[in-house]
Amino acid sequence: MKTLAAILALALPAAAAPEIRTVETSFYCFKYAPGAESIRVSNGDKAATVKLSTANITEPQSLAVSGEEAVIQRTDGPAAAAKVKIPAGLKKALVVLLPAAAGSSEPYQAFAIDYGRENFRKGTYRLVNVSRHAVRGAIGRSFAEVKSGGTGDIELQGDEGATQGAKFEFHEKGNWNRLTETRCAVRRDRRWLVLVHEDPVTKRMNLRSIPDREFRPAATAIAATVPAE
């Protein structure tokens, strides 16, 4: 007599294997994890070694994605350096790597940003907030406020080449606190990633502006560290 489990197994179709696709992927490392300054990126047929940078975005590589998950390998063995979710429909991705919390199985935590030109246009600062505080930024008349874990775009306005004030702040204990304040030129021939991160050990708030590697960086880059109280 067949068991109920056996009958159900025969009646139900076998689960389909996750679709494997390749995504054009660039990488940016906010801070190196010790011993993992390079990674291995596989597209299924071949793998490439990528030297990470805390100053620039890397050249794109073809990355194999199973369903919505991709595994980025270490260079010293088959173990994973990070696992990242890349949503279906994303054709170009920017994967940001940060050191994982103590005790994690991989040295990096990672998240993916849509890096396609349709949704991340030139002349745009993409503000990405991976801190636990809300942040906001203004460049000239352009403004974005971003909650913890969110993203927002600051699209430059004004005449090409005009110099505008730039100010970024984070919200804590009911007040907006300055991250950085500087000036930058209106440029529509490039785009920037602006990443706000809170150091898990020191609790310092850090902001870094990274230009698209396809274009040369502007003369003034935004960078700031706010000491912990």
Residue pairs with C-beta under 8 A, 6 or more apart in sequence:
18 66
18 67
19 66
19 67
20 44
20 64
20 65
20 66
21 64
21 65
22 43
22 44
22 62
22 63
22 64
22 65
23 62
23 63
23 65
23 70
23 86
23 90
23 91
23 92
23 93
24 60
24 61
24 62
24 63
24 91
24 92
24 93
24 115
25 41
25 60
25 61
25 62
25 63
25 70
25 86
25 92
25 93
25 94
25 95
25 112
26 57
26 58
26 59
26 60
26 61
26 92
26 93
26 94
26 95
26 115
26 213
27 39
27 41
27 50
27 52
27 57
27 58
27 61
27 94
27 95
27 96
27 97
28 53
28 56
28 57
28 58
28 94
28 95
28 96
28 97
28 193
28 195
28 210
29 52
29 53
29 54
29 96
29 97
29 98
29 108
30 54
30 96
30 97
30 98
30 195
30 197
30 206
30 208
31 54
31 98
31 99
32 52
32 54
32 99
33 81
33 97
33 99
33 100
33 107
33 108
34 107
35 76
35 107
36 74
36 75
36 81
36 107
36 108
37 51
37 52
38 49
38 50
38 51
38 52
38 75
39 49
39 50
39 52
39 72
39 73
39 74
39 75
39 81
39 82
39 97
40 47
40 48
40 49
40 50
40 72
40 73
40 74
40 75
40 81
41 47
41 48
41 49
41 50
41 61
41 62
41 63
41 72
41 73
42 48
42 63
42 64
42 71
42 73
43 61
43 62
43 63
43 64
44 64
47 73
48 61
49 75
50 58
50 61
51 58
52 58
52 97
55 210
56 210
56 211
56 213
57 94
57 193
57 210
57 211
57 212
57 213
58 213
59 213
60 92
63 70
63 72
63 86
63 93
63 95
64 70
65 86
67 88
68 85
68 86
68 87
68 88
69 83
69 84
69 85
69 86
70 83
70 84
70 85
70 86
71 80
71 82
71 83
72 80
72 81
72 82
72 83
72 84
72 95
72 97
72 108
72 110
73 79
73 80
73 81
74 80
74 81
74 107
79 106
80 105
80 106
81 97
81 106
81 107
81 108
82 95
82 97
82 100
82 106
82 107
82 108
82 109
82 110
83 106
83 110
84 95
84 110
84 111
84 112
85 111
85 112
86 93
86 95
86 112
87 112
90 112
90 114
90 116
91 116
92 114
92 115
92 116
92 117
93 112
93 113
93 114
93 115
94 112
94 113
94 114
94 115
94 193
95 110
95 111
95 112
95 113
96 110
96 111
96 112
96 113
96 128
96 130
96 193
96 195
97 108
97 109
97 110
98 108
98 109
98 110
98 130
98 197
99 107
99 108
99 109
100 106
100 107
100 108
100 109
101 109
101 200
111 130
113 120
113 126
113 128
113 151
113 193
114 120
120 126
120 153
120 191
121 155
121 191
122 188
122 189
122 190
122 191
123 155
123 156
123 186
123 187
123 188
123 189
123 190
123 191
124 153
124 154
124 155
124 156
124 191
124 192
125 137
125 139
125 153
125 154
125 156
125 191
125 192
125 194
125 209
126 151
126 152
126 153
126 154
126 191
126 192
126 193
126 194
127 135
127 137
127 144
127 146
127 151
127 152
127 153
127 154
127 168
127 194
127 196
128 146
128 151
128 193
128 194
128 195
128 196
129 135
129 146
129 147
129 148
129 149
129 150
129 151
129 196
130 149
130 195
130 196
130 197
130 198
131 148
131 170
131 196
131 197
131 198
131 205
132 148
132 198
133 148
133 170
133 171
133 172
133 198
133 205
134 145
134 146
134 147
134 148
134 170
134 171
135 145
135 146
135 168
135 169
135 170
135 171
135 179
135 196
136 143
136 144
136 145
136 146
136 168
136 169
136 171
136 176
137 143
137 144
137 154
137 166
137 167
137 168
137 169
137 194
138 154
138 165
138 166
138 167
138 168
139 154
139 156
139 164
139 165
139 166
139 184
140 156
140 157
140 158
140 162
140 164
140 165
140 166
140 186
141 157
141 158
142 154
142 155
142 156
142 157
143 154
144 152
144 153
144 154
145 152
146 152
146 196
154 194
156 164
156 186
156 187
156 188
157 186
158 164
158 186
159 186
160 186
160 187
160 188
161 185
161 186
161 187
162 185
162 186
163 183
163 184
163 185
163 186
164 183
164 184
164 185
164 186
165 181
165 182
165 183
166 180
166 181
166 182
166 183
166 184
166 222
167 178
167 180
167 181
168 178
168 179
168 180
168 181
168 194
168 196
168 207
168 222
168 224
169 176
169 177
169 178
169 179
170 176
170 177
170 179
170 196
170 205
170 226
171 177
177 205
177 226
178 226
179 196
179 205
179 207
179 224
179 226
180 207
180 222
180 223
180 224
182 220
182 222
183 220
184 218
184 220
184 222
185 218
185 219
185 220
187 218
189 215
190 211
190 212
190 214
190 215
190 216
190 217
190 218
191 211
191 212
191 215
192 209
192 210
192 211
192 212
193 209
193 210
193 212
194 207
194 208
194 209
194 210
194 222
195 207
195 208
195 210
196 205
196 206
196 207
197 205
197 206
197 207
197 208
198 204
198 205
198 206
199 206
202 228
203 228
204 225
204 226
204 227
204 228
205 225
205 226
206 224
206 225
206 226
207 222
207 223
207 224
207 225
208 222
208 223
209 221
209 222
209 223
210 221
211 217
211 218
211 221
